[in-house]
Amino acid sequence: MILLTACAAGLFAKTESMFEIADKDSTLSRAPIVYDDTVLFNVYAGLDDFSAYERSVVITKRLEELTLGPSLVQDSLHIESVGNRQHILYADKLIIIISEADSLALKTDMDEITQAYYTLISERFIPLFIKYSFKENIFSIIKTILLAALVIGLAITLFRLLARLMNMLKKLVARLKKDYKLGIVIRGFRLLNAEQFDRFLNFLINLINLIFIIIIGYFALYFLLYVIPYTRFIALQLQAYIMRPIAEMGSSILHYLPNLFFIAVVIFASHYILKFLRYFFNEIKKGNIRFKSFYADWADSTYQIVKFFILFFVVVIIFPYLPGSGSPAFQGISIFVGVLVSLGSSSAVSNIIAGIILTYMRAFRIGDFIKIGDKEGFLIETSMLTIKIKTVKNVEISIPNSVVLSGNIIDFSSYAREGNLILHTTICMGYEVPFQKVEEILKAAALESEGINIKKEPFVHVKELKDYYVEYELNAYTDKPESMGGLYSELHKNIMLGFEMEGISLLLPTQSAVKIKPDKA
């Protein structure tokens, strides 16, 4: 044992003298290997493309990587020959390579230099690491406990602050409920009733609370794992799970900003173009702007058509700039949506085309009293798909434009505005009553009826001469098509009263035929 110790001491003394001689040689460059502010040894030559300084940096880094482990064992340090070079390794990790360059620089055999570096690493680095790591471990444990306690304390404090914030929000919500007992009403339009408003506020509070709990819990768990050396890799992995998607999302948004700016400019320009066109067509509708052969009631429909084409043009422009527009999935979805729209919109397209045709036909106007098929009433709304009429019974009816275009359209208001709408009714009278008398009674009954235009004289047509009676038709002018039902009722009452006062009975054609045939026989 004494002999081994003496041999080791002699070898170490030989090593010291070798490096002392090299350190005194001013022609050699020296690059120190430092650990814990202590110079372990120097390297005096480069290796391949590495200078002596670059080589020392690499060796220092390798030694620092060894210190990341829990401990170092003397027996794991060994030497291997690789070609014409010597490697000093700790287990399977390379520390330093000794080559011919070191032999030439130190003017010593390569094996002796290798053994000298081996001895320095064994006698200086490993004991220094053991001494340093013990102190460091004690300090690291104390620091870890303090940091973990600090993280837990901060997390508890934040959760308490969050609870107070939620209580404040609940008090604010209680005041809002009192102020908005009827719910949310904007310009007469009720967005939310009281019950919906209550549910919405509770959902909002719970959502905010959940988001803050997740954020505080995540950061508390992350820092707690990070301050413990043995779980730090879990914290870094957790950070990667969360931060990588956020970073990628942020990077994608940053790269997408030029496209987003282009889309914003196109939408902004189209918005103000539509705003100008809305004002322009409103002025046409009001009659402030006039064009030859362009009617004011075309303004709304023309604006809707122009608006559709502008919006379609905008969609075509911005589509290539949408995120993911070039991906196969996005294109597949676009084709699928297009097929669905084309299959389900045939009736809608036919109604739109019919609406355009009806608009430029000027078949009717808003407010007209019209009849379509067996439905009649006031026209209250027209659109690209349907029209809406309100009957005299206050029933609203929607009729598709394609049905309107394919049927008969009767507009009672077109000539009624000038008082030229003619109401007509037919009566039958036997030949024994002079036609002059019948004509006089019918005209008088028309003029006595309220709603009949007395400025224009009614007239009577002898419509047809039958075998046993004459068919008369009374025609009277009116400007109130919406009151036709009442007008006919009053007109018929006045006709019956007129003939009753003259002692003349009104006969149905069948009654006349039945009565006269026996007399003739």
KERO-635607 format. One record per residue (C-alpha): residue number from 0; residue in one letter; x, y, z. Coordinates in nm, 3 decimals. Example, Ala and Ser with C-alpha at 12.3 -4.5 7.8 and 13.67 -1.06 7.14 Angstrom:
% residues 2
0; a; 1.230; -0.450; 0.780
1; s; 1.367; -0.106; 0.714
This chain:
% residues 521
0; m; 0.000; 0.000; 0.000
1; i; 0.283; 0.232; 0.090
2; l; 0.450; 0.137; -0.235
3; l; 0.143; 0.221; -0.443
4; t; 0.107; 0.554; -0.273
5; a; 0.471; 0.633; -0.337
6; c; 0.435; 0.538; -0.705
7; a; 0.128; 0.757; -0.745
8; a; 0.305; 1.046; -0.575
9; g; 0.604; 1.000; -0.801
10; l; 0.384; 0.994; -1.109
11; f; 0.196; 1.303; -0.996
12; a; 0.528; 1.482; -0.933
13; k; 0.642; 1.384; -1.281
14; t; 0.317; 1.517; -1.425
15; e; 0.356; 1.844; -1.236
16; s; 0.711; 1.889; -1.362
17; m; 0.604; 1.818; -1.723
18; f; 0.333; 2.082; -1.722
19; e; 0.548; 2.329; -1.523
20; i; 0.815; 2.307; -1.792
21; a; 0.547; 2.358; -2.061
22; d; 0.400; 2.657; -1.876
23; k; 0.744; 2.824; -1.866
24; d; 0.789; 2.779; -2.242
25; s; 0.681; 3.110; -2.396
26; t; 0.656; 2.960; -2.743
27; l; 0.360; 2.742; -2.643
28; s; 0.001; 2.863; -2.630
29; r; -0.194; 2.769; -2.317
30; a; -0.571; 2.727; -2.285
31; p; -0.692; 2.654; -1.929
32; i; -0.958; 2.401; -1.828
33; v; -1.150; 2.562; -1.537
34; y; -1.401; 2.412; -1.294
35; d; -1.543; 2.589; -0.988
36; d; -1.302; 2.881; -1.042
37; t; -1.008; 2.638; -1.027
38; v; -0.767; 2.573; -1.316
39; l; -0.746; 2.195; -1.349
40; f; -0.488; 2.186; -1.627
41; n; -0.399; 2.346; -1.961
42; v; -0.399; 2.226; -2.318
43; y; -0.107; 2.336; -2.533
44; a; -0.204; 2.235; -2.884
45; g; -0.501; 2.233; -3.112
46; l; -0.681; 1.931; -3.254
47; d; -0.774; 1.902; -3.620
48; d; -0.963; 2.224; -3.705
49; f; -0.994; 2.330; -3.339
50; s; -0.750; 2.577; -3.187
51; a; -0.615; 2.523; -2.834
52; y; -0.874; 2.769; -2.697
53; e; -1.165; 2.609; -2.883
54; r; -1.044; 2.270; -2.764
55; s; -1.039; 2.389; -2.400
56; v; -1.398; 2.516; -2.433
57; v; -1.513; 2.175; -2.558
58; i; -1.330; 1.988; -2.279
59; t; -1.470; 2.223; -2.014
60; k; -1.822; 2.169; -2.145
61; r; -1.775; 1.791; -2.132
62; l; -1.662; 1.809; -1.770
63; e; -1.961; 2.028; -1.681
64; e; -2.192; 1.774; -1.842
65; l; -2.043; 1.506; -1.617
66; t; -2.132; 1.715; -1.309
67; l; -2.501; 1.704; -1.402
68; g; -2.512; 1.346; -1.280
69; p; -2.568; 1.256; -0.915
70; s; -2.207; 1.140; -0.853
71; l; -1.871; 1.051; -1.011
72; v; -1.690; 0.718; -0.954
73; q; -1.314; 0.690; -0.988
74; d; -1.331; 0.348; -1.152
75; s; -1.539; 0.477; -1.445
76; l; -1.247; 0.688; -1.569
77; h; -1.038; 0.498; -1.827
78; i; -0.816; 0.530; -2.134
79; e; -0.880; 0.388; -2.481
80; s; -0.657; 0.382; -2.787
81; v; -0.829; 0.476; -3.111
82; g; -0.596; 0.459; -3.407
83; n; -0.295; 0.679; -3.344
84; r; -0.477; 0.874; -3.070
85; q; -0.552; 0.823; -2.702
86; h; -0.901; 0.890; -2.555
87; i; -0.976; 0.959; -2.189
88; l; -1.339; 0.868; -2.113
89; y; -1.570; 0.861; -1.817
90; a; -1.787; 0.552; -1.872
91; d; -1.883; 0.596; -2.238
92; k; -1.852; 0.978; -2.241
93; l; -1.546; 1.129; -2.407
94; i; -1.350; 1.388; -2.205
95; i; -1.026; 1.458; -2.392
96; i; -0.836; 1.332; -2.701
97; i; -0.453; 1.327; -2.702
98; s; -0.291; 1.330; -3.045
99; e; 0.052; 1.375; -3.209
100; a; 0.003; 1.751; -3.185
101; d; 0.016; 1.728; -2.804
102; s; 0.325; 1.508; -2.824
103; l; 0.502; 1.755; -3.049
104; a; 0.402; 2.054; -2.836
105; l; 0.512; 1.898; -2.504
106; k; 0.804; 1.703; -2.659
107; t; 0.687; 1.398; -2.465
108; d; 0.560; 1.057; -2.555
109; m; 0.182; 1.041; -2.616
110; d; 0.129; 0.769; -2.356
111; e; 0.297; 0.976; -2.088
112; i; 0.087; 1.282; -2.177
113; t; -0.231; 1.072; -2.169
114; q; -0.140; 0.929; -1.831
115; a; -0.059; 1.277; -1.702
116; y; -0.403; 1.415; -1.807
117; y; -0.570; 1.105; -1.664
118; t; -0.394; 1.166; -1.329
119; l; -0.493; 1.535; -1.323
120; i; -0.859; 1.457; -1.394
121; s; -0.858; 1.180; -1.134
122; e; -0.670; 1.372; -0.863
123; r; -0.809; 1.722; -0.918
124; f; -1.147; 1.717; -1.093
125; i; -1.324; 1.424; -0.928
126; p; -1.240; 1.519; -0.562
127; l; -1.327; 1.880; -0.638
128; f; -1.663; 1.771; -0.782
129; i; -1.737; 1.553; -0.477
130; k; -1.659; 1.841; -0.240
131; y; -1.849; 2.091; -0.448
132; s; -2.149; 1.867; -0.515
133; f; -2.200; 1.796; -0.141
134; k; -2.220; 2.165; -0.059
135; e; -2.420; 2.228; -0.372
136; n; -2.666; 1.951; -0.290
137; i; -2.732; 2.091; 0.059
138; f; -2.778; 2.439; -0.083
139; s; -2.989; 2.304; -0.371
140; i; -3.220; 2.116; -0.136
141; i; -3.273; 2.424; 0.083
142; k; -3.325; 2.643; -0.224
143; t; -3.570; 2.393; -0.375
144; i; -3.775; 2.377; -0.056
145; l; -3.787; 2.757; -0.029
146; l; -3.878; 2.803; -0.395
147; a; -4.146; 2.533; -0.377
148; a; -4.292; 2.697; -0.066
149; l; -4.286; 3.034; -0.245
150; v; -4.465; 2.889; -0.549
151; i; -4.731; 2.723; -0.334
152; g; -4.776; 3.041; -0.129
153; l; -4.815; 3.255; -0.440
154; a; -5.063; 3.007; -0.587
155; i; -5.274; 3.010; -0.269
156; t; -5.262; 3.391; -0.263
157; l; -5.371; 3.412; -0.626
158; f; -5.657; 3.168; -0.571
159; r; -5.777; 3.378; -0.277
160; l; -5.756; 3.696; -0.485
161; l; -5.950; 3.516; -0.759
162; a; -6.221; 3.421; -0.508
163; r; -6.248; 3.786; -0.397
164; l; -6.266; 3.899; -0.759
165; m; -6.546; 3.652; -0.827
166; n; -6.737; 3.781; -0.523
167; m; -6.701; 4.137; -0.654
168; l; -6.827; 4.025; -0.996
169; k; -7.127; 3.853; -0.836
170; k; -7.216; 4.174; -0.650
171; l; -7.182; 4.368; -0.975
172; v; -7.407; 4.115; -1.149
173; a; -7.666; 4.151; -0.875
174; r; -7.673; 4.528; -0.936
175; l; -7.697; 4.474; -1.311
176; k; -7.995; 4.244; -1.262
177; k; -8.173; 4.519; -1.070
178; d; -8.091; 4.777; -1.339
179; y; -8.198; 4.547; -1.623
180; k; -8.509; 4.379; -1.489
181; l; -8.655; 4.355; -1.841
182; g; -8.337; 4.212; -1.991
183; i; -8.127; 4.369; -2.266
184; v; -8.326; 4.594; -2.501
185; i; -8.151; 4.793; -2.775
186; r; -8.361; 5.039; -2.977
187; g; -8.676; 4.852; -2.894
188; f; -8.531; 4.514; -2.988
189; r; -8.506; 4.266; -2.700
190; l; -8.180; 4.076; -2.723
191; l; -8.220; 3.886; -2.395
192; n; -8.508; 3.860; -2.153
193; a; -8.451; 3.873; -1.775
194; e; -8.405; 3.496; -1.738
195; q; -8.170; 3.470; -2.035
196; f; -7.973; 3.771; -1.909
197; d; -7.936; 3.604; -1.568
198; r; -7.815; 3.277; -1.723
199; f; -7.575; 3.462; -1.951
200; l; -7.414; 3.653; -1.664
201; n; -7.378; 3.337; -1.453
202; f; -7.222; 3.153; -1.747
203; l; -6.982; 3.444; -1.807
204; i; -6.871; 3.451; -1.442
205; n; -6.818; 3.074; -1.434
206; l; -6.623; 3.088; -1.758
207; i; -6.394; 3.367; -1.632
208; n; -6.342; 3.179; -1.305
209; l; -6.256; 2.855; -1.489
210; i; -6.009; 3.030; -1.722
211; f; -5.821; 3.195; -1.434
212; i; -5.818; 2.869; -1.233
213; i; -5.661; 2.687; -1.530
214; i; -5.403; 2.964; -1.585
215; i; -5.302; 2.988; -1.218
216; g; -5.300; 2.610; -1.178
217; y; -5.087; 2.564; -1.489
218; f; -4.822; 2.818; -1.387
219; a; -4.818; 2.692; -1.027
220; l; -4.763; 2.333; -1.145
221; y; -4.503; 2.442; -1.399
222; f; -4.291; 2.641; -1.154
223; l; -4.330; 2.376; -0.882
224; l; -4.196; 2.109; -1.117
225; y; -3.926; 2.342; -1.250
226; v; -3.771; 2.427; -0.911
227; i; -3.727; 2.055; -0.834
228; p; -3.422; 1.937; -1.035
229; y; -3.550; 1.581; -1.078
230; t; -3.883; 1.696; -1.224
231; r; -3.750; 1.986; -1.430
232; f; -3.769; 1.784; -1.751
233; i; -4.142; 1.728; -1.685
234; a; -4.188; 2.105; -1.647
235; l; -4.005; 2.167; -1.974
236; q; -4.217; 1.904; -2.145
237; l; -4.532; 2.062; -2.002
238; q; -4.413; 2.399; -2.126
239; a; -4.355; 2.252; -2.469
240; y; -4.708; 2.108; -2.478
241; i; -4.859; 2.450; -2.406
242; m; -4.613; 2.698; -2.551
243; r; -4.540; 2.520; -2.877
244; p; -4.899; 2.551; -3.008
245; i; -4.917; 2.910; -2.882
246; a; -4.583; 2.993; -3.046
247; e; -4.686; 2.828; -3.371
248; m; -5.018; 3.009; -3.359
249; g; -4.844; 3.340; -3.294
250; s; -4.598; 3.275; -3.575
251; s; -4.882; 3.184; -3.811
252; i; -5.071; 3.501; -3.718
253; l; -4.755; 3.708; -3.767
254; h; -4.695; 3.560; -4.111
255; y; -5.063; 3.600; -4.196
256; l; -5.073; 3.974; -4.112
257; p; -5.003; 4.093; -4.473
258; n; -5.293; 3.880; -4.602
259; l; -5.511; 3.997; -4.315
260; f; -5.428; 4.358; -4.399
261; f; -5.520; 4.297; -4.765
262; i; -5.854; 4.139; -4.665
263; a; -5.925; 4.430; -4.427
264; v; -5.857; 4.684; -4.704
265; v; -6.087; 4.501; -4.949
266; i; -6.368; 4.472; -4.692
267; f; -6.324; 4.836; -4.586
268; a; -6.339; 4.958; -4.947
269; s; -6.642; 4.740; -5.031
270; h; -6.822; 4.857; -4.715
271; y; -6.798; 5.221; -4.814
272; i; -6.880; 5.147; -5.178
273; l; -7.202; 4.977; -5.063
274; k; -7.271; 5.264; -4.827
275; f; -7.240; 5.512; -5.114
276; l; -7.459; 5.297; -5.339
277; r; -7.722; 5.271; -5.062
278; y; -7.732; 5.651; -5.037
279; f; -7.736; 5.685; -5.418
280; f; -8.030; 5.447; -5.468
281; n; -8.217; 5.598; -5.171
282; e; -8.197; 5.934; -5.342
283; i; -8.333; 5.776; -5.660
284; k; -8.614; 5.622; -5.457
285; k; -8.697; 5.960; -5.302
286; g; -8.695; 6.122; -5.644
287; n; -8.400; 6.354; -5.574
288; i; -8.200; 6.185; -5.850
289; r; -8.373; 6.098; -6.173
290; f; -8.275; 5.905; -6.482
291; k; -8.470; 5.868; -6.800
292; s; -8.650; 5.532; -6.822
293; f; -8.538; 5.437; -6.470
294; y; -8.826; 5.432; -6.223
295; a; -8.794; 5.512; -5.853
296; d; -8.949; 5.182; -5.747
297; w; -8.663; 4.999; -5.916
298; a; -8.411; 5.149; -5.672
299; d; -8.429; 4.891; -5.391
300; s; -8.418; 4.586; -5.615
301; t; -8.139; 4.728; -5.829
302; y; -7.938; 4.803; -5.516
303; q; -7.984; 4.444; -5.393
304; i; -7.865; 4.308; -5.729
305; v; -7.560; 4.537; -5.737
306; k; -7.487; 4.454; -5.371
307; f; -7.498; 4.080; -5.447
308; f; -7.249; 4.111; -5.732
309; i; -7.014; 4.332; -5.527
310; l; -7.018; 4.087; -5.234
311; f; -6.964; 3.797; -5.473
312; f; -6.668; 3.982; -5.627
313; v; -6.526; 4.054; -5.279
314; v; -6.551; 3.685; -5.180
315; v; -6.372; 3.583; -5.500
316; i; -6.092; 3.832; -5.430
317; i; -6.030; 3.745; -5.065
318; f; -6.080; 3.368; -5.094
319; p; -5.715; 3.290; -5.192
320; y; -5.597; 3.497; -4.894
321; l; -5.799; 3.305; -4.634
322; p; -5.591; 3.086; -4.400
323; g; -5.571; 2.732; -4.531
324; s; -5.745; 2.816; -4.859
325; g; -5.484; 2.621; -5.051
326; s; -5.509; 2.307; -4.840
327; p; -5.687; 2.001; -4.984
328; a; -5.920; 1.987; -4.681
329; f; -6.034; 2.346; -4.731
330; q; -6.086; 2.291; -5.103
331; g; -6.278; 1.969; -5.035
332; i; -6.510; 2.146; -4.790
333; s; -6.561; 2.430; -5.039
334; i; -6.660; 2.183; -5.312
335; f; -6.893; 2.000; -5.071
336; v; -7.063; 2.325; -4.966
337; g; -7.093; 2.427; -5.331
338; v; -7.263; 2.098; -5.420
339; l; -7.506; 2.133; -5.128
340; v; -7.591; 2.490; -5.228
341; s; -7.639; 2.396; -5.594
342; l; -7.865; 2.102; -5.505
343; g; -8.075; 2.290; -5.252
344; s; -8.101; 2.630; -5.416
345; s; -8.281; 2.554; -5.743
346; s; -8.613; 2.684; -5.612
347; a; -8.439; 2.981; -5.449
348; v; -8.268; 3.072; -5.778
349; s; -8.596; 3.048; -5.967
350; n; -8.761; 3.275; -5.708
351; i; -8.474; 3.526; -5.733
352; i; -8.496; 3.538; -6.112
353; a; -8.874; 3.573; -6.092
354; g; -8.832; 3.854; -5.838
355; i; -8.598; 4.041; -6.072
356; i; -8.841; 4.000; -6.364
357; l; -9.137; 4.119; -6.154
358; t; -8.942; 4.423; -6.039
359; y; -8.859; 4.543; -6.387
360; m; -9.205; 4.448; -6.519
361; r; -9.348; 4.700; -6.269
362; a; -9.641; 4.465; -6.220
363; f; -9.726; 4.626; -5.883
364; r; -9.597; 4.862; -5.618
365; i; -9.583; 4.857; -5.238
366; g; -9.923; 4.956; -5.101
367; d; -10.120; 4.837; -5.405
368; f; -10.432; 4.630; -5.358
369; i; -10.366; 4.322; -5.571
370; k; -10.506; 3.979; -5.641
371; i; -10.288; 3.676; -5.715
372; g; -10.479; 3.357; -5.783
373; d; -10.750; 3.347; -5.516
374; k; -10.553; 3.567; -5.271
375; e; -10.608; 3.941; -5.257
376; g; -10.487; 4.215; -5.027
377; f; -10.239; 4.497; -4.982
378; l; -9.885; 4.445; -5.102
379; i; -9.672; 4.518; -4.792
380; e; -9.331; 4.378; -4.888
381; t; -9.134; 4.255; -5.187
382; s; -8.803; 4.070; -5.178
383; m; -8.585; 3.861; -5.405
384; l; -8.765; 3.545; -5.291
385; t; -9.125; 3.626; -5.194
386; i; -9.388; 3.894; -5.176
387; k; -9.615; 3.954; -4.877
388; i; -9.975; 4.070; -4.890
389; k; -10.211; 4.157; -4.607
390; t; -10.576; 4.070; -4.665
391; v; -10.872; 4.282; -4.551
392; k; -10.909; 4.025; -4.272
393; n; -10.558; 4.123; -4.146
394; v; -10.403; 3.794; -4.255
395; e; -10.046; 3.811; -4.385
396; i; -9.971; 3.581; -4.680
397; s; -9.628; 3.509; -4.831
398; i; -9.625; 3.402; -5.195
399; p; -9.307; 3.282; -5.374
400; n; -9.208; 3.500; -5.668
401; s; -9.208; 3.202; -5.905
402; v; -9.577; 3.139; -5.819
403; v; -9.657; 3.508; -5.871
404; l; -9.485; 3.514; -6.210
405; s; -9.653; 3.196; -6.331
406; g; -10.005; 3.311; -6.233
407; n; -10.234; 3.605; -6.305
408; i; -10.161; 3.936; -6.132
409; i; -10.450; 4.177; -6.085
410; d; -10.359; 4.523; -5.959
411; f; -10.674; 4.709; -5.847
412; s; -10.477; 5.017; -5.739
413; s; -10.318; 5.098; -6.073
414; y; -10.619; 5.298; -6.203
415; a; -10.787; 5.349; -5.868
416; r; -10.540; 5.628; -5.787
417; e; -10.718; 5.844; -6.046
418; g; -11.062; 5.721; -5.947
419; n; -11.096; 5.509; -6.261
420; l; -11.143; 5.166; -6.104
421; i; -11.485; 5.037; -6.207
422; l; -11.704; 4.824; -5.982
423; h; -11.964; 4.624; -6.170
424; t; -12.254; 4.404; -6.076
425; t; -12.522; 4.224; -6.277
426; i; -12.901; 4.202; -6.226
427; c; -13.178; 4.031; -6.425
428; m; -13.512; 4.196; -6.500
429; g; -13.813; 4.086; -6.700
430; y; -13.908; 4.250; -7.030
431; e; -14.218; 4.406; -6.870
432; v; -13.996; 4.660; -6.680
433; p; -13.878; 4.946; -6.909
434; f; -13.501; 4.954; -6.944
435; q; -13.504; 5.335; -6.883
436; k; -13.652; 5.273; -6.538
437; v; -13.400; 5.003; -6.460
438; e; -13.115; 5.226; -6.569
439; e; -13.242; 5.516; -6.354
440; i; -13.275; 5.300; -6.041
441; l; -12.931; 5.144; -6.085
442; k; -12.755; 5.480; -6.134
443; a; -12.931; 5.629; -5.832
444; a; -12.831; 5.330; -5.617
445; a; -12.467; 5.370; -5.725
446; l; -12.456; 5.744; -5.649
447; e; -12.606; 5.689; -5.304
448; s; -12.335; 5.434; -5.215
449; e; -12.047; 5.570; -5.005
450; g; -11.709; 5.531; -5.174
451; i; -11.842; 5.566; -5.527
452; n; -11.687; 5.853; -5.725
453; i; -11.980; 6.090; -5.782
454; k; -11.773; 6.309; -6.013
455; k; -11.793; 6.040; -6.277
456; e; -12.142; 5.927; -6.371
457; p; -12.218; 5.554; -6.343
458; f; -12.334; 5.379; -6.656
459; v; -12.549; 5.074; -6.732
460; h; -12.496; 4.816; -7.003
461; v; -12.765; 4.591; -7.140
462; k; -12.541; 4.292; -7.125
463; e; -12.759; 4.021; -7.280
464; l; -13.116; 3.955; -7.396
465; k; -13.233; 3.619; -7.277
466; d; -13.555; 3.440; -7.368
467; y; -13.748; 3.558; -7.065
468; y; -13.540; 3.836; -6.906
469; v; -13.281; 4.105; -6.972
470; e; -12.937; 4.100; -6.806
471; y; -12.820; 4.445; -6.698
472; e; -12.469; 4.541; -6.578
473; l; -12.414; 4.843; -6.348
474; n; -12.070; 5.009; -6.365
475; a; -11.957; 5.271; -6.112
476; y; -11.622; 5.442; -6.049
477; t; -11.424; 5.431; -5.724
478; d; -11.079; 5.515; -5.587
479; k; -11.097; 5.277; -5.291
480; p; -11.007; 4.929; -5.409
481; e; -10.936; 4.817; -5.054
482; s; -11.305; 4.871; -4.970
483; m; -11.449; 4.670; -5.258
484; g; -11.615; 4.417; -5.032
485; g; -11.797; 4.687; -4.837
486; l; -11.874; 4.886; -5.151
487; y; -12.035; 4.588; -5.322
488; s; -12.236; 4.515; -5.010
489; e; -12.369; 4.872; -4.986
490; l; -12.426; 4.891; -5.361
491; h; -12.634; 4.573; -5.355
492; k; -12.836; 4.703; -5.059
493; n; -12.911; 5.030; -5.240
494; i; -13.011; 4.842; -5.555
495; m; -13.256; 4.625; -5.361
496; l; -13.397; 4.930; -5.180
497; g; -13.432; 5.122; -5.508
498; f; -13.634; 4.849; -5.679
499; e; -13.833; 4.778; -5.363
500; m; -13.937; 5.145; -5.342
501; e; -14.058; 5.126; -5.704
502; g; -14.247; 4.803; -5.630
503; i; -14.032; 4.596; -5.863
504; s; -13.908; 4.253; -5.760
505; l; -13.561; 4.133; -5.853
506; l; -13.571; 3.787; -6.011
507; l; -13.303; 3.529; -6.061
508; p; -13.278; 3.400; -6.418
509; t; -13.398; 3.052; -6.319
510; q; -13.687; 3.197; -6.123
511; s; -13.792; 3.406; -6.421
512; a; -13.779; 3.105; -6.649
513; v; -13.989; 2.893; -6.412
514; k; -14.249; 3.169; -6.366
515; i; -14.297; 3.269; -6.728
516; k; -14.316; 2.926; -6.893
517; p; -14.659; 2.824; -6.746
518; d; -14.820; 3.158; -6.852
519; k; -14.701; 3.106; -7.206
520; a; -14.834; 2.756; -7.215
